[in-house]
Amino acid sequence: MKTLIVDGVNYAPFLAMYGYTVGYNKVKGPNTCTTLDGKTHDDIIAEKAVVTVSLRPLNEDNLSIILNSQSKKFVVVTYFDTKTKADKTTNMKITTPAASLILENNINTLWGNGNSGISLMIEEI
């Protein structure tokens, strides 16, 4: 199981078996330009991690934890960085799609997206 801790809450029990990815967005600086010969010259000043995870269907308590972390300006996240093959801790923001009711009975109420859980996109700031 890969590491995913958001503001001290271990998200590992929420993770689906598949669907953990780490990508990187390049942040361009002010010296990015296109020269007269048509070539683009990128001035890359940073690479920011983007972690995307698929979650299992969640009960209301667990969904509330995730939605409350999304409403913050930023959260402190420790995640497994596939580039460095180590855990990394940094400030990130979380975005989630809307969750819909997928199961309700006398025993359980589960929320997700379609017949599965929601996906989180966690972006380094």
SEGU-562275 format. One record per residue: y, x, z of N, C-alpha, C in turn; residue in three letters; residue number from 1; chain. Coordinates in steps of 0.001 Angstrom, whole numbers, plus 500000, padded with zeros to 6 digits. Layout:
% SEGU-562275
r nnorth: Y; neast: X; nup: Z; canorth: Y; caeast: X; caup: Z; cnorth: Y; ceast: X; cup: Z; code: ALA; pos: NUM; unit: A $
...
% end
This chain:
% SEGU-562275
r nnorth: 498816; neast: 500857; nup: 500000; canorth: 500000; caeast: 500000; caup: 500000; cnorth: 501238; ceast: 500896; cup: 500000; code: MET; pos: 1; unit: A $
r nnorth: 502167; neast: 500603; nup: 499147; canorth: 503405; caeast: 501363; caup: 499060; cnorth: 504390; ceast: 500907; cup: 500133; code: LYS; pos: 2; unit: A $
r nnorth: 505289; neast: 501794; nup: 500485; canorth: 506276; caeast: 501521; caup: 501530; cnorth: 507396; ceast: 500645; cup: 500994; code: THR; pos: 3; unit: A $
r nnorth: 507756; neast: 499612; nup: 501739; canorth: 508949; caeast: 498829; caup: 501455; cnorth: 509429; ceast: 498238; cup: 502776; code: LEU; pos: 4; unit: A $
r nnorth: 510472; neast: 498850; nup: 503322; canorth: 511050; caeast: 498406; caup: 504592; cnorth: 512514; ceast: 498085; cup: 504338; code: ILE; pos: 5; unit: A $
r nnorth: 512914; neast: 496865; nup: 504669; canorth: 514287; caeast: 496408; caup: 504437; cnorth: 514912; ceast: 496058; cup: 505784; code: VAL; pos: 6; unit: A $
r nnorth: 515958; neast: 496771; nup: 506155; canorth: 516638; caeast: 496572; caup: 507444; cnorth: 515642; ceast: 496505; cup: 508609; code: ASP; pos: 7; unit: A $
r nnorth: 514680; neast: 497405; nup: 508591; canorth: 513715; caeast: 497486; caup: 509677; cnorth: 512537; ceast: 496528; cup: 509579; code: GLY; pos: 8; unit: A $
r nnorth: 512525; neast: 495646; nup: 508576; canorth: 511433; caeast: 494684; caup: 508402; cnorth: 510468; ceast: 495227; cup: 507357; code: VAL; pos: 9; unit: A $
r nnorth: 509216; neast: 495363; nup: 507720; canorth: 508185; caeast: 495846; caup: 506800; cnorth: 507811; ceast: 494734; cup: 505828; code: ASN; pos: 10; unit: A $
r nnorth: 508097; neast: 494933; nup: 504547; canorth: 507783; caeast: 493928; caup: 503523; cnorth: 506370; ceast: 494084; cup: 502959; code: TYR; pos: 11; unit: A $
r nnorth: 505622; neast: 495106; nup: 503383; canorth: 504290; caeast: 495355; caup: 502831; cnorth: 503380; ceast: 494117; cup: 502894; code: ALA; pos: 12; unit: A $
r nnorth: 503370; neast: 493343; nup: 503984; canorth: 502504; caeast: 492162; caup: 504003; cnorth: 502908; ceast: 491082; cup: 502990; code: PRO; pos: 13; unit: A $
r nnorth: 504156; neast: 491124; nup: 502513; canorth: 504648; caeast: 490132; caup: 501555; cnorth: 504320; ceast: 490505; cup: 500109; code: PHE; pos: 14; unit: A $
r nnorth: 503988; neast: 491790; nup: 499859; canorth: 503815; caeast: 492278; caup: 498489; cnorth: 502546; ceast: 491742; cup: 497854; code: LEU; pos: 15; unit: A $
r nnorth: 502665; neast: 491384; nup: 496582; canorth: 501486; caeast: 491009; caup: 495792; cnorth: 500696; ceast: 492273; cup: 495475; code: ALA; pos: 16; unit: A $
r nnorth: 499461; neast: 492100; nup: 495038; canorth: 498615; caeast: 493254; caup: 494758; cnorth: 499194; ceast: 494121; cup: 493646; code: MET; pos: 17; unit: A $
r nnorth: 499812; neast: 493489; nup: 492648; canorth: 500388; caeast: 494216; caup: 491516; cnorth: 501862; ceast: 493861; cup: 491398; code: TYR; pos: 18; unit: A $
r nnorth: 502621; neast: 494743; nup: 490776; canorth: 504008; caeast: 494411; caup: 490488; cnorth: 505027; ceast: 495212; cup: 491265; code: GLY; pos: 19; unit: A $
r nnorth: 504734; neast: 496478; nup: 491588; canorth: 505699; caeast: 497356; caup: 492247; cnorth: 506151; ceast: 498379; cup: 491224; code: TYR; pos: 20; unit: A $
r nnorth: 507439; neast: 498348; nup: 490847; canorth: 507950; caeast: 499313; caup: 489873; cnorth: 509249; ceast: 499928; cup: 490383; code: THR; pos: 21; unit: A $
r nnorth: 509459; neast: 501171; nup: 490006; canorth: 510715; caeast: 501851; caup: 490310; cnorth: 511257; ceast: 502402; cup: 488999; code: VAL; pos: 22; unit: A $
r nnorth: 512472; neast: 502005; nup: 488658; canorth: 513152; caeast: 502516; caup: 487473; cnorth: 514495; ceast: 503086; cup: 487894; code: GLY; pos: 23; unit: A $
r nnorth: 515238; neast: 503559; nup: 486923; canorth: 516516; caeast: 504201; caup: 487227; cnorth: 517565; ceast: 503782; cup: 486215; code: TYR; pos: 24; unit: A $
r nnorth: 518742; neast: 503435; nup: 486709; canorth: 519895; caeast: 503171; caup: 485859; cnorth: 520808; ceast: 504384; cup: 485912; code: ASN; pos: 25; unit: A $
r nnorth: 521242; neast: 504829; nup: 484742; canorth: 522169; caeast: 505951; caup: 484687; cnorth: 523588; ceast: 505415; cup: 484806; code: LYS; pos: 26; unit: A $
r nnorth: 524371; neast: 506072; nup: 485642; canorth: 525770; caeast: 505702; caup: 485832; cnorth: 526607; ceast: 506667; cup: 485008; code: VAL; pos: 27; unit: A $
r nnorth: 527342; neast: 506102; nup: 484044; canorth: 528158; caeast: 506938; caup: 483157; cnorth: 529523; ceast: 507189; cup: 483764; code: LYS; pos: 28; unit: A $
r nnorth: 530001; neast: 508410; nup: 483571; canorth: 531305; caeast: 508809; caup: 484076; cnorth: 532403; ceast: 508573; cup: 483058; code: GLY; pos: 29; unit: A $
r nnorth: 533618; neast: 508940; nup: 483411; canorth: 534782; caeast: 508676; caup: 482554; cnorth: 534812; ceast: 509532; cup: 481287; code: PRO; pos: 30; unit: A $
r nnorth: 534010; neast: 510577; nup: 481228; canorth: 534028; caeast: 511449; caup: 480051; cnorth: 533016; ceast: 511040; cup: 478980; code: ASN; pos: 31; unit: A $
r nnorth: 532378; neast: 509874; nup: 479127; canorth: 531501; caeast: 509366; caup: 478081; cnorth: 532368; ceast: 508994; cup: 476879; code: THR; pos: 32; unit: A $
r nnorth: 531953; neast: 509444; nup: 475700; canorth: 532778; caeast: 509171; caup: 474526; cnorth: 531935; ceast: 509245; cup: 473252; code: CYS; pos: 33; unit: A $
r nnorth: 532521; neast: 508760; nup: 472182; canorth: 531950; caeast: 508910; caup: 470849; cnorth: 532918; ceast: 509776; cup: 470051; code: THR; pos: 34; unit: A $
r nnorth: 532385; neast: 510850; nup: 469486; canorth: 533235; caeast: 511769; caup: 468728; cnorth: 533379; ceast: 511292; cup: 467291; code: THR; pos: 35; unit: A $
r nnorth: 534258; neast: 511925; nup: 466530; canorth: 534541; caeast: 511505; caup: 465155; cnorth: 533311; ceast: 511565; cup: 464255; code: LEU; pos: 36; unit: A $
r nnorth: 532340; neast: 512417; nup: 464592; canorth: 531139; caeast: 512488; caup: 463770; cnorth: 530132; ceast: 511380; cup: 464106; code: ASP; pos: 37; unit: A $
r nnorth: 530498; neast: 510475; nup: 465027; canorth: 529658; caeast: 509329; caup: 465358; cnorth: 528666; ceast: 509570; cup: 466480; code: GLY; pos: 38; unit: A $
r nnorth: 528651; neast: 510751; nup: 467048; canorth: 527719; caeast: 511049; caup: 468134; cnorth: 528293; ceast: 510560; cup: 469465; code: LYS; pos: 39; unit: A $
r nnorth: 527410; neast: 509996; nup: 470271; canorth: 527799; caeast: 509563; caup: 471604; cnorth: 527446; ceast: 510657; cup: 472594; code: THR; pos: 40; unit: A $
r nnorth: 528386; neast: 510983; nup: 473435; canorth: 528191; caeast: 512006; caup: 474462; cnorth: 528298; ceast: 511316; cup: 475820; code: HIS; pos: 41; unit: A $
r nnorth: 527153; neast: 511225; nup: 476501; canorth: 527118; caeast: 510553; caup: 477800; cnorth: 527479; ceast: 511525; cup: 478911; code: ASP; pos: 42; unit: A $
r nnorth: 528314; neast: 511078; nup: 479801; canorth: 528678; caeast: 511819; caup: 481002; cnorth: 527971; ceast: 511111; cup: 482159; code: ASP; pos: 43; unit: A $
r nnorth: 526750; neast: 511539; nup: 482452; canorth: 525955; caeast: 510899; caup: 483493; cnorth: 526339; ceast: 511517; cup: 484834; code: ILE; pos: 44; unit: A $
r nnorth: 526850; neast: 510674; nup: 485738; canorth: 527276; caeast: 511187; caup: 487041; cnorth: 526287; ceast: 510835; cup: 488152; code: ILE; pos: 45; unit: A $
r nnorth: 525368; neast: 509900; nup: 487877; canorth: 524381; caeast: 509540; caup: 488899; cnorth: 523249; ceast: 508754; cup: 488269; code: ALA; pos: 46; unit: A $
r nnorth: 522123; neast: 508743; nup: 488952; canorth: 521011; caeast: 507859; caup: 488621; cnorth: 520747; ceast: 507001; cup: 489846; code: GLU; pos: 47; unit: A $
r nnorth: 520735; neast: 505706; nup: 489659; canorth: 520534; caeast: 504761; caup: 490750; cnorth: 519172; ceast: 504092; cup: 490590; code: LYS; pos: 48; unit: A $
r nnorth: 518402; neast: 504065; nup: 491657; canorth: 517067; caeast: 503476; caup: 491620; cnorth: 517140; ceast: 501956; cup: 491567; code: ALA; pos: 49; unit: A $
r nnorth: 516199; neast: 501360; nup: 490844; canorth: 516011; caeast: 499915; caup: 490804; cnorth: 514544; ceast: 499662; cup: 491106; code: VAL; pos: 50; unit: A $
r nnorth: 514278; neast: 499020; nup: 492241; canorth: 512916; caeast: 498714; caup: 492659; cnorth: 512672; ceast: 497231; cup: 492396; code: VAL; pos: 51; unit: A $
r nnorth: 511606; neast: 496931; nup: 491682; canorth: 511229; caeast: 495543; caup: 491416; cnorth: 509852; ceast: 495316; cup: 492011; code: THR; pos: 52; unit: A $
r nnorth: 509726; neast: 494282; nup: 492836; canorth: 508442; caeast: 493981; caup: 493466; cnorth: 508117; ceast: 492510; cup: 493305; code: VAL; pos: 53; unit: A $
r nnorth: 506842; neast: 492241; nup: 493137; canorth: 506341; caeast: 490866; caup: 493126; cnorth: 505810; ceast: 490553; cup: 494513; code: SER; pos: 54; unit: A $
r nnorth: 506163; neast: 489381; nup: 495006; canorth: 505738; caeast: 488962; caup: 496330; cnorth: 504671; ceast: 487878; cup: 496246; code: LEU; pos: 55; unit: A $
r nnorth: 503911; neast: 487750; nup: 497290; canorth: 502964; caeast: 486642; caup: 497423; cnorth: 503765; ceast: 485374; cup: 497698; code: ARG; pos: 56; unit: A $
r nnorth: 503169; neast: 484200; nup: 497508; canorth: 503857; caeast: 482984; caup: 497965; cnorth: 504156; ceast: 483102; cup: 499461; code: PRO; pos: 57; unit: A $
r nnorth: 505329; neast: 482666; nup: 499868; canorth: 505803; caeast: 482884; caup: 501231; cnorth: 505950; ceast: 481579; cup: 502001; code: LEU; pos: 58; unit: A $
r nnorth: 505671; neast: 481635; nup: 503304; canorth: 505975; caeast: 480474; caup: 504131; cnorth: 507484; ceast: 480464; cup: 504406; code: ASN; pos: 59; unit: A $
r nnorth: 507960; neast: 479408; nup: 505042; canorth: 509409; caeast: 479244; caup: 505209; cnorth: 510033; ceast: 480342; cup: 506074; code: GLU; pos: 60; unit: A $
r nnorth: 509315; neast: 480800; nup: 507100; canorth: 509861; caeast: 481854; caup: 507965; cnorth: 510059; ceast: 483159; cup: 507188; code: ASP; pos: 61; unit: A $
r nnorth: 509047; neast: 483544; nup: 506416; canorth: 509147; caeast: 484791; caup: 505642; cnorth: 510160; ceast: 484674; cup: 504517; code: ASN; pos: 62; unit: A $
r nnorth: 510226; neast: 483523; nup: 503869; canorth: 511228; caeast: 483310; caup: 502825; cnorth: 512630; ceast: 483425; cup: 503403; code: LEU; pos: 63; unit: A $
r nnorth: 512831; neast: 482899; nup: 504597; canorth: 514133; caeast: 482968; caup: 505247; cnorth: 514545; ceast: 484418; cup: 505506; code: SER; pos: 64; unit: A $
r nnorth: 513605; neast: 485270; nup: 505913; canorth: 513900; caeast: 486691; caup: 506143; cnorth: 514430; ceast: 487323; cup: 504861; code: ILE; pos: 65; unit: A $
r nnorth: 513768; neast: 487043; nup: 503747; canorth: 514150; caeast: 487641; caup: 502470; cnorth: 515485; ceast: 487098; cup: 501976; code: ILE; pos: 66; unit: A $
r nnorth: 515678; neast: 485802; nup: 502070; canorth: 516938; caeast: 485213; caup: 501594; cnorth: 518119; ceast: 485651; cup: 502450; code: LEU; pos: 67; unit: A $
r nnorth: 517924; neast: 485842; nup: 503753; canorth: 519004; caeast: 486325; caup: 504609; cnorth: 519378; ceast: 487764; cup: 504273; code: ASN; pos: 68; unit: A $
r nnorth: 518409; neast: 488591; nup: 503912; canorth: 518734; caeast: 489968; caup: 503529; cnorth: 519480; ceast: 490004; cup: 502202; code: SER; pos: 69; unit: A $
r nnorth: 519230; neast: 489030; nup: 501345; canorth: 519926; caeast: 488963; caup: 500060; cnorth: 521398; ceast: 488628; cup: 500251; code: GLN; pos: 70; unit: A $
r nnorth: 521713; neast: 487886; nup: 501282; canorth: 523101; caeast: 487443; caup: 501463; cnorth: 524001; ceast: 488545; cup: 502027; code: SER; pos: 71; unit: A $
r nnorth: 523421; neast: 489657; nup: 502466; canorth: 524224; caeast: 490766; caup: 502979; cnorth: 524809; ceast: 491587; cup: 501830; code: LYS; pos: 72; unit: A $
r nnorth: 525914; neast: 492256; nup: 502107; canorth: 526547; caeast: 493099; caup: 501089; cnorth: 525604; ceast: 494223; cup: 500669; code: LYS; pos: 73; unit: A $
r nnorth: 524924; neast: 494829; nup: 501640; canorth: 523893; caeast: 495824; caup: 501355; cnorth: 522912; ceast: 495855; cup: 502509; code: PHE; pos: 74; unit: A $
r nnorth: 521733; neast: 496379; nup: 502251; canorth: 520707; caeast: 496557; caup: 503268; cnorth: 520202; ceast: 497993; cup: 503190; code: VAL; pos: 75; unit: A $
r nnorth: 519648; neast: 498479; nup: 504283; canorth: 519049; caeast: 499811; caup: 504305; cnorth: 517578; ceast: 499645; cup: 503937; code: VAL; pos: 76; unit: A $
r nnorth: 517172; neast: 500303; nup: 502854; canorth: 515820; caeast: 500141; caup: 502322; cnorth: 515102; ceast: 501486; cup: 502311; code: VAL; pos: 77; unit: A $
r nnorth: 513874; neast: 501477; nup: 502790; canorth: 512979; caeast: 502613; caup: 502632; cnorth: 511897; ceast: 502176; cup: 501660; code: THR; pos: 78; unit: A $
r nnorth: 511769; neast: 502903; nup: 500562; canorth: 510811; caeast: 502544; caup: 499521; cnorth: 510092; ceast: 503792; cup: 499028; code: TYR; pos: 79; unit: A $
r nnorth: 508940; neast: 503586; nup: 498395; canorth: 508214; caeast: 504697; caup: 497798; cnorth: 508822; ceast: 504981; cup: 496441; code: PHE; pos: 80; unit: A $
r nnorth: 509392; neast: 506176; nup: 496287; canorth: 510037; caeast: 506585; caup: 495045; cnorth: 508996; ceast: 507257; cup: 494147; code: ASP; pos: 81; unit: A $
r nnorth: 508705; neast: 506645; nup: 493023; canorth: 507667; caeast: 507171; caup: 492131; cnorth: 508079; ceast: 508478; cup: 491461; code: THR; pos: 82; unit: A $
r nnorth: 509377; neast: 508745; nup: 491377; canorth: 509839; caeast: 509995; caup: 490760; cnorth: 509566; ceast: 511196; cup: 491668; code: LYS; pos: 83; unit: A $
r nnorth: 509865; neast: 511043; nup: 492951; canorth: 509685; caeast: 512149; caup: 493891; cnorth: 508343; ceast: 512095; cup: 494621; code: THR; pos: 84; unit: A $
r nnorth: 507619; neast: 510992; nup: 494454; canorth: 506324; caeast: 510767; caup: 495120; cnorth: 506461; ceast: 510830; cup: 496641; code: LYS; pos: 85; unit: A $
r nnorth: 507567; neast: 510297; nup: 497133; canorth: 507828; caeast: 510292; caup: 498571; cnorth: 508666; ceast: 509068; cup: 498927; code: ALA; pos: 86; unit: A $
r nnorth: 508694; neast: 508743; nup: 500209; canorth: 509540; caeast: 507654; caup: 500670; cnorth: 510998; ceast: 508086; cup: 500641; code: ASP; pos: 87; unit: A $
r nnorth: 511873; neast: 507149; nup: 500296; canorth: 513309; caeast: 507417; caup: 500240; cnorth: 514027; ceast: 506278; cup: 500947; code: LYS; pos: 88; unit: A $
r nnorth: 515058; neast: 506608; nup: 501705; canorth: 515853; caeast: 505602; caup: 502407; cnorth: 517274; ceast: 505648; cup: 501869; code: THR; pos: 89; unit: A $
r nnorth: 517807; neast: 504479; nup: 501485; canorth: 519151; caeast: 504412; caup: 500929; cnorth: 519704; ceast: 502998; cup: 501079; code: THR; pos: 90; unit: A $
r nnorth: 521000; neast: 502834; nup: 500837; canorth: 521632; caeast: 501518; caup: 500834; cnorth: 521375; ceast: 500846; cup: 499493; code: ASN; pos: 91; unit: A $
r nnorth: 520963; neast: 499581; nup: 499549; canorth: 520638; caeast: 498850; caup: 498326; cnorth: 521091; ceast: 497403; cup: 498468; code: MET; pos: 92; unit: A $
r nnorth: 521139; neast: 496701; nup: 497336; canorth: 521399; caeast: 495259; caup: 497356; cnorth: 520179; ceast: 494559; cup: 496770; code: LYS; pos: 93; unit: A $
r nnorth: 519935; neast: 493346; nup: 497246; canorth: 518758; caeast: 492587; caup: 496827; cnorth: 519193; ceast: 491361; cup: 496051; code: ILE; pos: 94; unit: A $
r nnorth: 518504; neast: 491092; nup: 494947; canorth: 518688; caeast: 489837; caup: 494228; cnorth: 517325; ceast: 489186; cup: 494060; code: THR; pos: 95; unit: A $
r nnorth: 517301; neast: 487878; nup: 494186; canorth: 516052; caeast: 487119; caup: 494019; cnorth: 516326; ceast: 485907; cup: 493149; code: THR; pos: 96; unit: A $
r nnorth: 515315; neast: 485449; nup: 492434; canorth: 515454; caeast: 484177; caup: 491736; cnorth: 515288; ceast: 483043; cup: 492745; code: PRO; pos: 97; unit: A $
r nnorth: 515567; neast: 481859; nup: 492317; canorth: 515371; caeast: 480705; caup: 493191; cnorth: 513884; ceast: 480546; cup: 493499; code: ALA; pos: 98; unit: A $
r nnorth: 513594; neast: 480121; nup: 494714; canorth: 512207; caeast: 479861; caup: 495107; cnorth: 511981; ceast: 478350; cup: 495091; code: ALA; pos: 99; unit: A $
r nnorth: 510838; neast: 477948; nup: 494594; canorth: 510520; caeast: 476533; caup: 494563; cnorth: 509283; ceast: 476261; cup: 495418; code: SER; pos: 100; unit: A $
r nnorth: 509153; neast: 475044; nup: 495862; canorth: 508019; caeast: 474637; caup: 496678; cnorth: 506773; ceast: 474630; cup: 495797; code: LEU; pos: 101; unit: A $
r nnorth: 505733; neast: 475387; nup: 496190; canorth: 504520; caeast: 475422; caup: 495364; cnorth: 503307; ceast: 474838; cup: 496081; code: ILE; pos: 102; unit: A $
r nnorth: 503381; neast: 474668; nup: 497408; canorth: 502270; caeast: 474066; caup: 498144; cnorth: 502804; ceast: 473476; cup: 499433; code: LEU; pos: 103; unit: A $
r nnorth: 502454; neast: 472227; nup: 499677; canorth: 502816; caeast: 471611; caup: 500946; cnorth: 501678; ceast: 470701; cup: 501373; code: GLU; pos: 104; unit: A $
r nnorth: 501142; neast: 470984; nup: 502553; canorth: 500098; caeast: 470139; caup: 503124; cnorth: 500223; ceast: 470184; cup: 504637; code: ASN; pos: 105; unit: A $
r nnorth: 499238; neast: 469655; nup: 505343; canorth: 499305; caeast: 469611; caup: 506807; cnorth: 499197; ceast: 470992; cup: 507439; code: ASN; pos: 106; unit: A $
r nnorth: 498685; neast: 471966; nup: 506706; canorth: 498452; caeast: 473297; caup: 507252; cnorth: 499559; ceast: 474271; cup: 506864; code: ILE; pos: 107; unit: A $
r nnorth: 500016; neast: 474201; nup: 505632; canorth: 500904; caeast: 475221; caup: 505086; cnorth: 501994; ceast: 474637; cup: 504200; code: ASN; pos: 108; unit: A $
r nnorth: 503108; neast: 475340; nup: 504159; canorth: 504151; caeast: 475105; caup: 503158; cnorth: 504460; ceast: 476458; cup: 502558; code: THR; pos: 109; unit: A $
r nnorth: 504257; neast: 476608; nup: 501257; canorth: 504478; caeast: 477889; caup: 500598; cnorth: 505525; ceast: 477761; cup: 499507; code: LEU; pos: 110; unit: A $
r nnorth: 506335; neast: 478802; nup: 499392; canorth: 507405; caeast: 478855; caup: 498403; cnorth: 507168; ceast: 480023; cup: 497464; code: TRP; pos: 111; unit: A $
r nnorth: 507564; neast: 479855; nup: 496211; canorth: 507407; caeast: 480921; caup: 495236; cnorth: 508099; ceast: 480566; cup: 493944; code: GLY; pos: 112; unit: A $
r nnorth: 507504; neast: 481013; nup: 492850; canorth: 508051; caeast: 480785; caup: 491517; cnorth: 506872; ceast: 480460; cup: 490615; code: ASN; pos: 113; unit: A $
r nnorth: 506767; neast: 479221; nup: 490172; canorth: 505587; caeast: 478818; caup: 489423; cnorth: 504421; ceast: 478720; cup: 490389; code: GLY; pos: 114; unit: A $
r nnorth: 503294; neast: 479330; nup: 490039; canorth: 502136; caeast: 479334; caup: 490932; cnorth: 501989; ceast: 480643; cup: 491683; code: ASN; pos: 115; unit: A $
r nnorth: 503009; neast: 481489; nup: 491643; canorth: 502934; caeast: 482781; caup: 492323; cnorth: 504179; ceast: 482956; cup: 493180; code: SER; pos: 116; unit: A $
r nnorth: 504291; neast: 484123; nup: 493794; canorth: 505462; caeast: 484406; caup: 494613; cnorth: 506668; ceast: 484778; cup: 493766; code: GLY; pos: 117; unit: A $
r nnorth: 507781; neast: 485006; nup: 494422; canorth: 509001; caeast: 485400; caup: 493737; cnorth: 509002; ceast: 486910; cup: 493509; code: ILE; pos: 118; unit: A $
r nnorth: 509891; neast: 487372; nup: 492665; canorth: 510090; caeast: 488798; caup: 492439; cnorth: 511447; ceast: 489187; cup: 493029; code: SER; pos: 119; unit: A $
r nnorth: 511491; neast: 490354; nup: 493612; canorth: 512744; caeast: 490892; caup: 494137; cnorth: 513210; ceast: 492039; cup: 493272; code: LEU; pos: 120; unit: A $
r nnorth: 514494; neast: 492102; nup: 493015; canorth: 515081; caeast: 493289; caup: 492386; cnorth: 516002; ceast: 493906; cup: 493432; code: MET; pos: 121; unit: A $
r nnorth: 515718; neast: 495160; nup: 493764; canorth: 516449; caeast: 495874; caup: 494796; cnorth: 517122; ceast: 497065; cup: 494130; code: ILE; pos: 122; unit: A $
r nnorth: 518471; neast: 497056; nup: 494119; canorth: 519228; caeast: 498069; caup: 493380; cnorth: 520014; ceast: 498963; cup: 494323; code: GLU; pos: 123; unit: A $
r nnorth: 519909; neast: 500264; nup: 494068; canorth: 520654; caeast: 501245; caup: 494852; cnorth: 522148; ceast: 501079; cup: 494568; code: GLU; pos: 124; unit: A $
r nnorth: 522948; neast: 501194; nup: 495633; canorth: 524401; caeast: 501074; caup: 495450; cnorth: 525077; ceast: 502390; cup: 495790; code: ILE; pos: 125; unit: A $
% end
